[in-house]
Amino acid sequence: MKDLVVVSNRVSIPEAGRSQAGGLAMALNSALARHGGMWFGWNGEICHDTSPQPTQTRRNGITYATLPLNAEQHDNYYLGFSNEVLWPIFHFNLGAMKFQRRHAQVYYATNLHFAEKLSALLTGDELIWVHDYHLIPLGEALRRQGSHAPMGFFLHIPFPSAELLRCIPGHRDLLASFFAYDLLGFQTPQDLETFCHAAIRILGAKRSDNVLRYGDRRLKLGIYPVGIDVDTLQREAQHSETKQAVRQLRASLGGCALIAGADRLDYSKGLGERMLAFEHLLDDYPRYRRHVLYTQVASPSRSAITEYDDLRQQLESQAGHINGLHSDLDWVPVHYINKTYPRTALMGLFRAAQVGLVTPLRDGMNLVCKEFVAAQDSRDPGALVLSELAGAAHELEGALLVNPYDPHAIAEALDQALQMPHEERCQRHASMLASVRCNDLTRWWQRFLDDLGYAVSS
Ligand code: GDG
């Protein structure tokens, strides 16, 4: 079996003796432990060097080769082109795009820098798996360094329509650079189809089933919905009931039904529309006043970008407005919390909730809704209100699907969820849990790596 090299923008080296917090990181560590190999990427630090160098750390048989970004790379590659051009466009938010030619130049230069540093660490007998939008041109840069290794790329976020893609100056080169890979993985069939359409229309690529040909390159395409580690999360959710903080949370509900959400503070997550929906619930269904609470955890993210700071202020103002208008001396309807909690606390919050509210305006997959499903007590599960524009909507048929741009429709779904009979909740939950189990995290990486091996041998 070939060694595996995982490349992602951000790498967290697990602390010795402690388990890794994020589910996705745990999955990639399992893949690396099975194959043997290396995880390469940014260590999260910013340095003054013009050409930052990687350092290597060994943990549990895995090598972590990480390097800092210098200030120019951080501002232009990471904040600039990745998060002010690719992230908004790939989430269908043209209004938030801020293109600067310098950002694009440094994006390509940083990918080249990563490729040079990574090439020096390769033996030539590895499988290379590159993750996400920060690193689209990395494969091409590695090929230019002479790499013939099998290379796969997985896109965690949606793929935009050809029309939107065309708004990015230099989009042809960006699109063409996907063809350096052997396998390209998407979250949903729709993302795969929009990619094919764009490649055919913009580049003139030729399609035969799920293979695209462009010039002398052959690119295999596949659908690999990201999942969660169901057993671990179920255990954590059960265990959370013994924790003091979760007991206090339950006691503080005072008989009110709990609606819960927990997301990165990001404009793609539809948090403003969600607040409006909750306000409509209180306005249009007065029976819920004093009988329902909405807790929204919004974990800080990319706060150096103006849009994210503006969103934080907007949400604080919306939560303050609802509470000012509706609260009583002994009842405060919205708990808006702008901080990051340990995962067990989130599992406890989800398990205590009657309704999970997950309404992104656009999301590649969305793991929060799957975590909500896993956290439920199947003898008395909560109901899930889910955006039809999240990738997970393709899998979770038991959710109440809503248009996230329509706060009145979300309020109606909240009402339906809060009134849902026990038997219906159990049936819907059983169907969602079965589907989350079927596409779990292990299956995700195993299918991708099997197909990558096959893509180069067939
Ligand atoms: C990208 C794509 C795709 C949230 N608050 C806290 C916290 N979280 C955790 C959640 C969940 C994760 O963060 C967020 O995952 P999502 O999937 O919802 O969204 P993105 O971060 O945008 O991820 C997405 C994903 O990649 C995987 O392919 O599904 O579509 O956008 O696990 O639980 N975790 C902790 N404290 C918090 O306060 N510990």
Boltz pocket constraint, residues with backbone or C-beta under 6 A from the ligand:
constraints:
  - pocket:
      binder: B
      contacts: [[A, 21], [A, 23], [A, 24], [A, 156], [A, 157], [A, 226], [A, 262], [A, 263], [A, 264], [A, 297], [A, 299], [A, 339], [A, 340], [A, 341], [A, 342], [A, 343], [A, 346], [A, 363], [A, 364], [A, 365], [A, 366], [A, 367], [A, 368], [A, 371]]
      max_distance: 6.0
